[in-house]
Amino acid sequence: MRFVIEQDNDGQFHWHLVGDDGAELAVSSVSFGSPEDARRAAADVRLHAGSASGAES
């Protein structure tokens, strides 16, 4: 699994979490003004995802 930073048509950046099989597992819901900001947000997700609670129905 890895994070990929991509630029959209409006010049904004998003992180994408891509599985080992190439499937997109998650994408940032907000846009970032720079690739560095998107990388920082992805790093935050990576750091804190393990403490997320279980899925709700």
Buried (B, 14 or more C-beta within 10 A) or exposed (E): EEBEBEBEEEEBBBBBBBEEEEEEEBEBEEBBEEBEBBBEBBEEBEEEEEEEEEEEE
